[in-house]
Every structure is written in C-alpha cells, then in structure tokens.
Amino acid sequence: MATIAVMGAGPAGCSAGYHLAKSGHQVTLIDKSRFPRDKVCGDGISLESIQALSTMGIYPQDLKKLVADYAPIHQFFLGVSNQISHSEATNLEAYCIPRFVFDQLLYEKAVDAGCVPLTQTISQKDGHLQSLSKEFDYLIDARGVSAGEVTAIAIRSYWTLDRQDLSEVDLTEAQIHFDHYLGVNGYGWIFPVATQGKVVKFNVGVIVWLDEYQKINTNVIQLFKQFIQSNKQTAHLLSKVVHQEIPKVYPLATAQKGNQVADGNILKIGDAANLTDPLTGEGIANAVLSGLYVAQAINMSRSPEVAAENWQYLYNAHFEADLRAGLRIKAFRKFSFMNTLLIWLMKHNPRVATQVSYAVAGLIPYNEVLSSLRY
C-alpha cells in the first residue's frame, strides 16, 4: 500500500482521502484550516452532486439527519432579470447546504475512513511540494482554486428572514437570473440554504467570468449591489430581511480544454484541476467524482508514473467531453439575446425546458442539450 498526502480537505480532497483510505493506503489529509471552517460559495448541491455523494456512502436521508442547515430544492428557475423567466418543477430533490456544515460532514467521513488529519499550509513554492513528493508516494493536489487557474469571480451574502414572511416557492426554488450588465455568461442567484426553522437563510450572489469582467467598467461589489437593487425577486426578499451578512468575494477555476491533471506523482483533482462546470460554476459533483477516479487510478497502477497516465486517461474519459460541450455552449452564447431566446424556448417547449433544467442540475450531459437544440 502507498503513502499518500491529500493536500486540501474540501469535497475533492475528502472524497479522494475517503476512497484511498478505504482501499488500505496510508493517507494524510492536509488542510490549511481547522474544521469546521467556512467556504465562500453558492452552496448549491445539484442532483448530480447527490448522486456523486453516494460513492462516499452519503445519501439524502443522511444529509437530512447529519447536517444542521439545509434546504430541499424542488424547482429550478431561470430568468432574464425582470423580463422573461421559466420555473421548472422536479420530482427529484436537490439541496442547498451551507458549506460550513456540508464540508464538515465530508471531512468527518474521510477521517472516519482512516485519513490522518493535519493542519498545515502548503506553500506555492516548488521546493515545498518537492519535499512532500519525496516524503510520500503520491501527492493529491486538492487545494482548490489556489492551485487551479482562476477564470471567474463571484460574491455572495447570507440573508436571514422570518419563515412566516415567505411562500413555499420561496423556500424550495433555486433561482438564476441573467442580466446584461453581468456579461452574457454571468448571472445572479437566489438560493434558500437553511429552511428548517422559524428563521431561514438565503444565499444571494452574482458571478462573472473574467473574459467578460475585464470589459465591464465596474467591480464585482458594485455588480452585486446593482443586482440586489434592480432585481424584483431580490427586492421582494430584501423588503423582509432581518439580517444581512457582509458580502464576500471569491474566485473560481472553471473548466478549460485539454487540461493536464498529472505532473509526476502530483495528481490534480477538483478545482485544482479546473473541473468546475464552465456554465453554472457548480463544482461539487466533479470534485467528489474526481476523488473517486483518482483513487481508482492509483489502485490499478503499479507505479506513480502509470498512475499519472491512468488518472489523465480517466479524466479524459469521464470529464473532458462534457466539459468541452459546456464550453461550446458558452461560446455559442455570444449575445445577451441568446439567454432570452433560451428561456423563451423553455416556456414554449416542455422538452427543452426539462432538458435545460436537468442539464443545469447535472443530470443530462451538455452533449444531449446541444443535440436537442439542433433538432
């Protein structure tokens, strides 16, 4: 069995650590922070992510029992702010869960599987990594966006409201709002994330891609303020807000073509491998699955060199095609009217509405969406 250091204890790192420890390897799970710790993001746990979590022995009933705060999601809303929108109900239940509690659940799973936890900052300097690579047979780089290539920037705030002031739709609908001032691919979101008590919490934010952000003559904080001031749905919530947390900005490392995920005995997973969805910015599903597949690459290899080849092969086989399709759709949406057209099609064609909604939720590959739009 091998000695393995997993650098980063987010969803990707905990997944890799869990599967490797279960396979009998000696795994050290390293993170710069002590758990529980917050992770700034949108908090969405897609339908695809729910499926991926089952590989770690975590099922929906476990989420409801083990996490303190969560919101079941029964509807997906897409809209062009204050203009046209479509809400698609689903019998399949997704979730929004604050990462403070979600990541703690995964961390405990990995440690219970046999990972040895260690709090330590991994320096970006090559010398530090080289030292670790001599100490361990394998390094799993799961340090998130700090080790990947930043392609987008987002900002979010938690809003607290009284449950009695909200409708059932407010509490169970994940909303995405396109707006021209966020670029063609940028959007604002409104996600309920903790709805089980008398006081509920929402995650409200915006995301913009850097290739578009560089052309926008304002900063992301101002874009966030513009979103919450001009959008009717955010105005509806804002009028009932009991407390607002200070907004927090964070970067994302979304997908790129032809990504190389192995360098010697250092294998990249999750955001460090730029595995975040290039359209939605959702990264949990691919993070968890990349931990599973990198463990498989190591388990079926006779040496680190072969493991690197196998991990690159598994990455190409399981992720590359769908990420490329997502990038093609992103490139296809060159003009803001494309968002309006897409939502118009959803309103008038139930098949398109279902496919787009399930693609956003991660259940339908982007290649299938491309095919449906062609025909």
NUGUNU-549467 format. One record per residue (C-alpha): residue in three letters; x negated, y, z. Coordinates in nm, 3 decimals, m for minus. Layout:
% NUGUNU-549467
type:ALA	xx:X	yy:Y	zz:Z
...
***
This chain:
% NUGUNU-549467
type:MET	xx:0.000	yy:0.000	zz:0.000
type:ALA	xx:m0.114	yy:0.356	zz:m0.071
type:THR	xx:m0.173	yy:0.659	zz:0.148
type:ILE	xx:0.039	yy:0.945	zz:0.015
type:ALA	xx:0.076	yy:1.312	zz:0.109
type:VAL	xx:0.404	yy:1.473	zz:0.008
type:MET	xx:0.348	yy:1.849	zz:0.001
type:GLY	xx:0.680	yy:2.019	zz:0.068
type:ALA	xx:0.980	yy:1.883	zz:0.261
type:GLY	xx:1.268	yy:2.021	zz:0.055
type:PRO	xx:1.510	yy:1.787	zz:m0.127
type:ALA	xx:1.246	yy:1.668	zz:m0.377
type:GLY	xx:0.979	yy:1.605	zz:m0.115
type:CYS	xx:1.216	yy:1.436	zz:0.128
type:SER	xx:1.352	yy:1.213	zz:m0.149
type:ALA	xx:1.002	yy:1.109	zz:m0.255
type:GLY	xx:0.896	yy:1.057	zz:0.106
type:TYR	xx:1.205	yy:0.851	zz:0.182
type:HIS	xx:1.162	yy:0.614	zz:m0.114
type:LEU	xx:0.787	yy:0.579	zz:m0.074
type:ALA	xx:0.810	yy:0.509	zz:0.300
type:LYS	xx:1.088	yy:0.258	zz:0.236
type:SER	xx:0.851	yy:0.089	zz:m0.013
type:GLY	xx:0.592	yy:0.042	zz:0.262
type:HIS	xx:0.349	yy:0.323	zz:0.180
type:GLN	xx:0.185	yy:0.540	zz:0.447
type:VAL	xx:0.348	yy:0.878	zz:0.385
type:THR	xx:0.260	yy:1.212	zz:0.542
type:LEU	xx:0.534	yy:1.470	zz:0.485
type:ILE	xx:0.381	yy:1.817	zz:0.496
type:ASP	xx:0.569	yy:2.147	zz:0.511
type:LYS	xx:0.460	yy:2.498	zz:0.600
type:SER	xx:0.769	yy:2.548	zz:0.822
type:ARG	xx:0.911	yy:2.368	zz:1.121
type:PHE	xx:1.256	yy:2.220	zz:1.075
type:PRO	xx:1.533	yy:2.318	zz:1.081
type:ARG	xx:1.442	yy:2.606	zz:0.851
type:ASP	xx:1.645	yy:2.821	zz:0.614
type:LYS	xx:1.610	yy:2.805	zz:0.236
type:VAL	xx:1.743	yy:3.101	zz:0.042
type:CYS	xx:1.958	yy:2.980	zz:m0.248
type:GLY	xx:2.317	yy:2.947	zz:m0.371
type:ASP	xx:2.389	yy:2.640	zz:m0.151
type:GLY	xx:2.576	yy:2.452	zz:m0.425
type:ILE	xx:2.572	yy:2.070	zz:m0.408
type:SER	xx:2.701	yy:1.966	zz:m0.751
type:LEU	xx:2.884	yy:1.646	zz:m0.842
type:GLU	xx:2.559	yy:1.519	zz:m0.993
type:SER	xx:2.379	yy:1.600	zz:m0.668
type:ILE	xx:2.637	yy:1.400	zz:m0.471
type:GLN	xx:2.558	yy:1.101	zz:m0.692
type:ALA	xx:2.183	yy:1.154	zz:m0.655
type:LEU	xx:2.207	yy:1.165	zz:m0.273
type:SER	xx:2.346	yy:0.811	zz:m0.272
type:THR	xx:1.997	yy:0.690	zz:m0.367
type:MET	xx:1.890	yy:0.808	zz:m0.020
type:GLY	xx:2.183	yy:0.636	zz:0.148
type:ILE	xx:2.374	yy:0.963	zz:0.191
type:TYR	xx:2.739	yy:0.952	zz:0.087
type:PRO	xx:3.020	yy:1.212	zz:0.103
type:GLN	xx:3.154	yy:1.068	zz:0.428
type:ASP	xx:2.804	yy:1.111	zz:0.576
type:LEU	xx:2.792	yy:1.475	zz:0.473
type:LYS	xx:3.122	yy:1.541	zz:0.646
type:LYS	xx:3.007	yy:1.367	zz:0.963
type:LEU	xx:2.647	yy:1.484	zz:0.981
type:VAL	xx:2.644	yy:1.848	zz:0.870
type:ALA	xx:2.795	yy:2.121	zz:1.085
type:ASP	xx:2.890	yy:2.355	zz:0.799
type:TYR	xx:3.025	yy:2.259	zz:0.458
type:ALA	xx:3.295	yy:2.345	zz:0.204
type:PRO	xx:3.459	yy:2.086	zz:m0.023
type:ILE	xx:3.490	yy:2.223	zz:m0.378
type:HIS	xx:3.798	yy:2.125	zz:m0.581
type:GLN	xx:3.791	yy:2.389	zz:m0.855
type:PHE	xx:3.528	yy:2.542	zz:m1.083
type:PHE	xx:3.585	yy:2.898	zz:m1.204
type:LEU	xx:3.409	yy:3.061	zz:m1.500
type:GLY	xx:3.481	yy:3.421	zz:m1.593
type:VAL	xx:3.356	yy:3.735	zz:m1.760
type:SER	xx:3.394	yy:3.988	zz:m1.480
type:ASN	xx:3.741	yy:4.146	zz:m1.474
type:GLN	xx:3.817	yy:4.036	zz:m1.831
type:ILE	xx:3.882	yy:3.668	zz:m1.903
type:SER	xx:3.849	yy:3.361	zz:m1.683
type:HIS	xx:3.938	yy:2.994	zz:m1.651
type:SER	xx:3.964	yy:2.777	zz:m1.341
type:GLU	xx:3.940	yy:2.401	zz:m1.384
type:ALA	xx:4.059	yy:2.170	zz:m1.106
type:THR	xx:3.884	yy:1.839	zz:m1.049
type:ASN	xx:3.974	yy:1.528	zz:m0.852
type:LEU	xx:3.603	yy:1.476	zz:m0.789
type:GLU	xx:3.482	yy:1.660	zz:m0.481
type:ALA	xx:3.164	yy:1.866	zz:m0.486
type:TYR	xx:3.031	yy:2.062	zz:m0.188
type:CYS	xx:2.865	yy:2.382	zz:m0.085
type:ILE	xx:2.644	yy:2.342	zz:0.221
type:PRO	xx:2.406	yy:2.600	zz:0.374
type:ARG	xx:2.054	yy:2.479	zz:0.309
type:PHE	xx:1.969	yy:2.531	zz:0.677
type:VAL	xx:2.179	yy:2.224	zz:0.760
type:PHE	xx:2.151	yy:2.035	zz:0.430
type:ASP	xx:1.770	yy:2.028	zz:0.421
type:GLN	xx:1.760	yy:1.923	zz:0.786
type:LEU	xx:1.974	yy:1.619	zz:0.701
type:LEU	xx:1.735	yy:1.512	zz:0.424
type:TYR	xx:1.431	yy:1.579	zz:0.643
type:GLU	xx:1.568	yy:1.354	zz:0.918
type:LYS	xx:1.637	yy:1.082	zz:0.659
type:ALA	xx:1.277	yy:1.092	zz:0.538
type:VAL	xx:1.130	yy:1.086	zz:0.889
type:ASP	xx:1.363	yy:0.802	zz:0.994
type:ALA	xx:1.243	yy:0.607	zz:0.688
type:GLY	xx:0.886	yy:0.624	zz:0.820
type:CYS	xx:0.735	yy:0.953	zz:0.698
type:VAL	xx:0.493	yy:1.116	zz:0.940
type:PRO	xx:0.582	yy:1.488	zz:0.962
type:LEU	xx:0.308	yy:1.752	zz:0.960
type:THR	xx:0.343	yy:2.131	zz:0.975
type:GLN	xx:0.068	yy:2.282	zz:0.761
type:THR	xx:0.035	yy:2.543	zz:0.488
type:ILE	xx:m0.111	yy:2.406	zz:0.165
type:SER	xx:m0.340	yy:2.666	zz:0.014
type:GLN	xx:m0.305	yy:2.754	zz:m0.351
type:LYS	xx:m0.682	yy:2.729	zz:m0.381
type:ASP	xx:m0.805	yy:2.430	zz:m0.580
type:GLY	xx:m1.055	yy:2.343	zz:m0.307
type:HIS	xx:m0.779	yy:2.267	zz:m0.059
type:LEU	xx:m0.597	yy:2.038	zz:m0.299
type:GLN	xx:m0.921	yy:1.866	zz:m0.395
type:SER	xx:m0.991	yy:1.797	zz:m0.028
type:LEU	xx:m0.646	yy:1.645	zz:0.018
type:SER	xx:m0.678	yy:1.442	zz:m0.302
type:LYS	xx:m0.989	yy:1.276	zz:m0.157
type:GLU	xx:m0.812	yy:1.202	zz:0.171
type:PHE	xx:m0.501	yy:1.047	zz:0.011
type:ASP	xx:m0.449	yy:0.809	zz:m0.280
type:TYR	xx:m0.170	yy:1.030	zz:m0.415
type:LEU	xx:m0.052	yy:1.388	zz:m0.369
type:ILE	xx:0.315	yy:1.456	zz:m0.444
type:ASP	xx:0.349	yy:1.827	zz:m0.516
type:ALA	xx:0.695	yy:1.927	zz:m0.396
type:ARG	xx:0.606	yy:2.281	zz:m0.287
type:GLY	xx:0.892	yy:2.428	zz:m0.485
type:VAL	xx:0.876	yy:2.742	zz:m0.690
type:SER	xx:0.545	yy:2.846	zz:m0.534
type:ALA	xx:0.383	yy:2.563	zz:m0.733
type:GLY	xx:0.601	yy:2.596	zz:m1.043
type:GLU	xx:0.636	yy:2.878	zz:m1.295
type:VAL	xx:0.888	yy:3.146	zz:m1.197
type:THR	xx:1.149	yy:3.202	zz:m1.469
type:ALA	xx:1.439	yy:3.363	zz:m1.282
type:ILE	xx:1.512	yy:3.577	zz:m0.978
type:ALA	xx:1.818	yy:3.572	zz:m0.756
type:ILE	xx:1.961	yy:3.737	zz:m0.447
type:ARG	xx:2.227	yy:3.618	zz:m0.204
type:SER	xx:2.410	yy:3.728	zz:0.108
type:TYR	xx:2.628	yy:3.541	zz:0.356
type:TRP	xx:2.970	yy:3.694	zz:0.424
type:THR	xx:3.178	yy:3.594	zz:0.726
type:LEU	xx:3.559	yy:3.616	zz:0.711
type:ASP	xx:3.864	yy:3.504	zz:0.908
type:ARG	xx:4.018	yy:3.190	zz:0.762
type:GLN	xx:4.372	yy:3.324	zz:0.807
type:ASP	xx:4.299	yy:3.605	zz:0.559
type:LEU	xx:4.217	yy:3.364	zz:0.276
type:SER	xx:4.410	yy:3.138	zz:0.042
type:GLU	xx:4.342	yy:2.769	zz:m0.013
type:VAL	xx:4.196	yy:2.853	zz:m0.354
type:ASP	xx:3.955	yy:3.099	zz:m0.192
type:LEU	xx:3.832	yy:2.818	zz:0.032
type:THR	xx:3.789	yy:2.547	zz:m0.233
type:GLU	xx:3.683	yy:2.724	zz:m0.554
type:ALA	xx:3.325	yy:2.782	zz:m0.671
type:GLN	xx:3.320	yy:3.091	zz:m0.892
type:ILE	xx:3.070	yy:3.203	zz:m1.157
type:HIS	xx:3.108	yy:3.546	zz:m1.317
type:PHE	xx:2.916	yy:3.657	zz:m1.626
type:ASP	xx:2.859	yy:4.028	zz:m1.679
type:HIS	xx:2.664	yy:4.211	zz:m1.948
type:TYR	xx:2.450	yy:4.407	zz:m1.701
type:LEU	xx:2.310	yy:4.075	zz:m1.572
type:GLY	xx:2.200	yy:3.974	zz:m1.921
type:VAL	xx:2.354	yy:3.709	zz:m2.142
type:ASN	xx:2.249	yy:3.422	zz:m1.916
type:GLY	xx:2.264	yy:3.593	zz:m1.578
type:TYR	xx:2.571	yy:3.565	zz:m1.357
type:GLY	xx:2.717	yy:3.643	zz:m1.019
type:TRP	xx:2.861	yy:3.376	zz:m0.791
type:ILE	xx:3.106	yy:3.342	zz:m0.505
type:PHE	xx:3.075	yy:3.011	zz:m0.316
type:PRO	xx:3.252	yy:2.913	zz:0.006
type:VAL	xx:2.991	yy:2.731	zz:0.215
type:ALA	xx:3.142	yy:2.676	zz:0.561
type:THR	xx:3.520	yy:2.646	zz:0.579
type:GLN	xx:3.595	yy:2.404	zz:0.862
type:GLY	xx:3.662	yy:2.655	zz:1.138
type:LYS	xx:3.871	yy:2.964	zz:1.206
type:VAL	xx:3.579	yy:3.175	zz:1.085
type:VAL	xx:3.446	yy:3.088	zz:0.739
type:LYS	xx:3.133	yy:3.177	zz:0.544
type:PHE	xx:3.076	yy:3.262	zz:0.178
type:ASN	xx:2.754	yy:3.276	zz:m0.023
type:VAL	xx:2.769	yy:3.570	zz:m0.267
type:GLY	xx:2.486	yy:3.649	zz:m0.509
type:VAL	xx:2.352	yy:3.711	zz:m0.858
type:ILE	xx:2.083	yy:3.553	zz:m1.075
type:VAL	xx:1.897	yy:3.696	zz:m1.374
type:TRP	xx:1.640	yy:3.529	zz:m1.599
type:LEU	xx:1.306	yy:3.706	zz:m1.620
type:ASP	xx:1.303	yy:3.729	zz:m2.001
type:GLU	xx:1.622	yy:3.937	zz:m1.972
type:TYR	xx:1.543	yy:4.103	zz:m1.638
type:GLN	xx:1.238	yy:4.272	zz:m1.787
type:LYS	xx:1.470	yy:4.454	zz:m2.028
type:ILE	xx:1.710	yy:4.568	zz:m1.754
type:ASN	xx:1.617	yy:4.908	zz:m1.615
type:THR	xx:1.707	yy:4.836	zz:m1.252
type:ASN	xx:1.608	yy:4.599	zz:m0.973
type:VAL	xx:1.790	yy:4.288	zz:m0.857
type:ILE	xx:1.912	yy:4.454	zz:m0.536
type:GLN	xx:2.093	yy:4.720	zz:m0.739
type:LEU	xx:2.234	yy:4.449	zz:m0.968
type:PHE	xx:2.373	yy:4.272	zz:m0.663
type:LYS	xx:2.531	yy:4.593	zz:m0.534
type:GLN	xx:2.683	yy:4.658	zz:m0.875
type:PHE	xx:2.829	yy:4.308	zz:m0.884
type:ILE	xx:2.999	yy:4.327	zz:m0.544
type:GLN	xx:3.128	yy:4.680	zz:m0.609
type:SER	xx:3.268	yy:4.622	zz:m0.959
type:ASN	xx:3.397	yy:4.264	zz:m0.950
type:LYS	xx:3.763	yy:4.223	zz:m0.847
type:GLN	xx:3.705	yy:3.893	zz:m0.666
type:THR	xx:3.416	yy:4.026	zz:m0.458
type:ALA	xx:3.620	yy:4.338	zz:m0.383
type:HIS	xx:3.903	yy:4.111	zz:m0.264
type:LEU	xx:3.667	yy:3.935	zz:m0.021
type:LEU	xx:3.479	yy:4.249	zz:0.077
type:SER	xx:3.800	yy:4.408	zz:0.200
type:LYS	xx:3.835	yy:4.123	zz:0.451
type:VAL	xx:3.471	yy:4.076	zz:0.553
type:VAL	xx:3.398	yy:4.058	zz:0.925
type:HIS	xx:3.018	yy:4.047	zz:0.888
type:GLN	xx:2.763	yy:4.073	zz:0.606
type:GLU	xx:2.409	yy:3.942	zz:0.632
type:ILE	xx:2.127	yy:4.138	zz:0.474
type:PRO	xx:2.077	yy:4.013	zz:0.113
type:LYS	xx:1.766	yy:3.802	zz:0.049
type:VAL	xx:1.579	yy:3.779	zz:m0.282
type:TYR	xx:1.422	yy:3.456	zz:m0.407
type:PRO	xx:1.256	yy:3.323	zz:m0.727
type:LEU	xx:1.346	yy:3.013	zz:m0.928
type:ALA	xx:1.144	yy:2.783	zz:m1.153
type:THR	xx:1.388	yy:2.668	zz:m1.421
type:ALA	xx:1.318	yy:2.416	zz:m1.695
type:GLN	xx:1.067	yy:2.458	zz:m1.974
type:LYS	xx:0.995	yy:2.247	zz:m2.281
type:GLY	xx:0.723	yy:1.986	zz:m2.279
type:ASN	xx:0.642	yy:2.018	zz:m1.911
type:GLN	xx:0.338	yy:1.830	zz:m1.784
type:VAL	xx:0.416	yy:1.683	zz:m1.444
type:ALA	xx:0.096	yy:1.493	zz:m1.366
type:ASP	xx:m0.263	yy:1.606	zz:m1.310
type:GLY	xx:m0.488	yy:1.325	zz:m1.195
type:ASN	xx:m0.346	yy:1.187	zz:m0.870
type:ILE	xx:m0.129	yy:1.501	zz:m0.820
type:LEU	xx:0.229	yy:1.436	zz:m0.931
type:LYS	xx:0.473	yy:1.730	zz:m0.951
type:ILE	xx:0.842	yy:1.696	zz:m0.869
type:GLY	xx:1.143	yy:1.923	zz:m0.815
type:ASP	xx:1.089	yy:2.296	zz:m0.861
type:ALA	xx:0.712	yy:2.241	zz:m0.872
type:ALA	xx:0.780	yy:2.056	zz:m1.199
type:ASN	xx:1.024	yy:2.324	zz:m1.323
type:LEU	xx:1.314	yy:2.079	zz:m1.304
type:THR	xx:1.585	yy:2.332	zz:m1.214
type:ASP	xx:1.876	yy:2.348	zz:m1.459
type:PRO	xx:1.798	yy:2.616	zz:m1.722
type:LEU	xx:2.164	yy:2.727	zz:m1.746
type:THR	xx:2.303	yy:2.711	zz:m1.394
type:GLY	xx:1.993	yy:2.738	zz:m1.176
type:GLU	xx:2.107	yy:2.427	zz:m0.983
type:GLY	xx:1.812	yy:2.219	zz:m0.871
type:ILE	xx:1.925	yy:1.970	zz:m0.606
type:ALA	xx:2.018	yy:1.680	zz:m0.834
type:ASN	xx:1.697	yy:1.679	zz:m1.038
type:ALA	xx:1.493	yy:1.736	zz:m0.723
type:VAL	xx:1.636	yy:1.430	zz:m0.548
type:LEU	xx:1.615	yy:1.213	zz:m0.859
type:SER	xx:1.258	yy:1.321	zz:m0.931
type:GLY	xx:1.165	yy:1.195	zz:m0.583
type:LEU	xx:1.318	yy:0.858	zz:m0.667
type:TYR	xx:1.146	yy:0.829	zz:m1.005
type:VAL	xx:0.803	yy:0.943	zz:m0.887
type:ALA	xx:0.824	yy:0.671	zz:m0.619
type:GLN	xx:0.907	yy:0.420	zz:m0.891
type:ALA	xx:0.608	yy:0.541	zz:m1.096
type:ILE	xx:0.375	yy:0.476	zz:m0.803
type:ASN	xx:0.534	yy:0.144	zz:m0.707
type:MET	xx:0.498	yy:m0.004	zz:m1.056
type:SER	xx:0.142	yy:0.117	zz:m1.116
type:ARG	xx:m0.191	yy:m0.042	zz:m1.038
type:SER	xx:m0.386	yy:0.285	zz:m1.012
type:PRO	xx:m0.333	yy:0.664	zz:m0.979
type:GLU	xx:m0.422	yy:0.704	zz:m1.348
type:VAL	xx:m0.149	yy:0.461	zz:m1.452
type:ALA	xx:0.096	yy:0.619	zz:m1.205
type:ALA	xx:0.037	yy:0.959	zz:m1.365
type:GLU	xx:0.115	yy:0.815	zz:m1.708
type:ASN	xx:0.422	yy:0.638	zz:m1.576
type:TRP	xx:0.554	yy:0.948	zz:m1.399
type:GLN	xx:0.516	yy:1.153	zz:m1.717
type:TYR	xx:0.698	yy:0.879	zz:m1.907
type:LEU	xx:0.983	yy:0.863	zz:m1.654
type:TYR	xx:1.009	yy:1.242	zz:m1.653
type:ASN	xx:1.042	yy:1.244	zz:m2.032
type:ALA	xx:1.290	yy:0.957	zz:m2.027
type:HIS	xx:1.519	yy:1.086	zz:m1.753
type:PHE	xx:1.495	yy:1.466	zz:m1.765
type:GLU	xx:1.336	yy:1.609	zz:m2.080
type:ALA	xx:1.619	yy:1.550	zz:m2.330
type:ASP	xx:1.892	yy:1.706	zz:m2.117
type:LEU	xx:1.671	yy:1.999	zz:m2.014
type:ARG	xx:1.590	yy:2.066	zz:m2.380
type:ALA	xx:1.962	yy:2.057	zz:m2.464
type:GLY	xx:2.025	yy:2.308	zz:m2.187
type:LEU	xx:1.753	yy:2.532	zz:m2.328
type:ARG	xx:1.911	yy:2.506	zz:m2.674
type:ILE	xx:2.246	yy:2.617	zz:m2.533
type:LYS	xx:2.071	yy:2.901	zz:m2.351
type:ALA	xx:1.908	yy:3.012	zz:m2.679
type:PHE	xx:2.241	yy:2.979	zz:m2.861
type:ARG	xx:2.399	yy:3.233	zz:m2.626
type:LYS	xx:2.218	yy:3.532	zz:m2.776
type:PHE	xx:2.501	yy:3.781	zz:m2.738
type:SER	xx:2.729	yy:3.861	zz:m2.446
type:PHE	xx:3.042	yy:3.791	zz:m2.653
type:MET	xx:2.940	yy:3.423	zz:m2.654
type:ASN	xx:3.040	yy:3.399	zz:m2.286
type:THR	xx:3.381	yy:3.546	zz:m2.366
type:LEU	xx:3.421	yy:3.307	zz:m2.659
type:LEU	xx:3.326	yy:3.008	zz:m2.445
type:ILE	xx:3.584	yy:3.093	zz:m2.180
type:TRP	xx:3.846	yy:3.162	zz:m2.448
type:LEU	xx:3.784	yy:2.813	zz:m2.585
type:MET	xx:3.820	yy:2.668	zz:m2.236
type:LYS	xx:4.156	yy:2.842	zz:m2.191
type:HIS	xx:4.289	yy:2.714	zz:m2.522
type:ASN	xx:4.128	yy:2.369	zz:m2.547
type:PRO	xx:4.163	yy:2.138	zz:m2.245
type:ARG	xx:3.893	yy:1.903	zz:m2.376
type:VAL	xx:3.638	yy:2.185	zz:m2.399
type:ALA	xx:3.745	yy:2.311	zz:m2.055
type:THR	xx:3.687	yy:1.971	zz:m1.898
type:GLN	xx:3.355	yy:1.914	zz:m2.072
type:VAL	xx:3.213	yy:2.257	zz:m1.989
type:SER	xx:3.326	yy:2.238	zz:m1.626
type:TYR	xx:3.184	yy:1.890	zz:m1.582
type:ALA	xx:2.861	yy:1.993	zz:m1.756
type:VAL	xx:2.824	yy:2.280	zz:m1.509
type:ALA	xx:2.889	yy:2.027	zz:m1.232
type:GLY	xx:2.622	yy:1.800	zz:m1.379
type:LEU	xx:2.843	yy:1.504	zz:m1.476
type:ILE	xx:2.828	yy:1.549	zz:m1.854
type:PRO	xx:2.491	yy:1.579	zz:m2.033
type:TYR	xx:2.437	yy:1.902	zz:m2.225
type:ASN	xx:2.391	yy:1.699	zz:m2.545
type:GLU	xx:2.758	yy:1.597	zz:m2.524
type:VAL	xx:2.861	yy:1.960	zz:m2.484
type:LEU	xx:2.663	yy:2.053	zz:m2.794
type:SER	xx:2.836	yy:1.774	zz:m2.986
type:SER	xx:3.183	yy:1.882	zz:m2.873
type:LEU	xx:3.119	yy:2.244	zz:m2.974
type:ARG	xx:3.003	yy:2.130	zz:m3.321
type:TYR	xx:3.316	yy:1.930	zz:m3.384
***
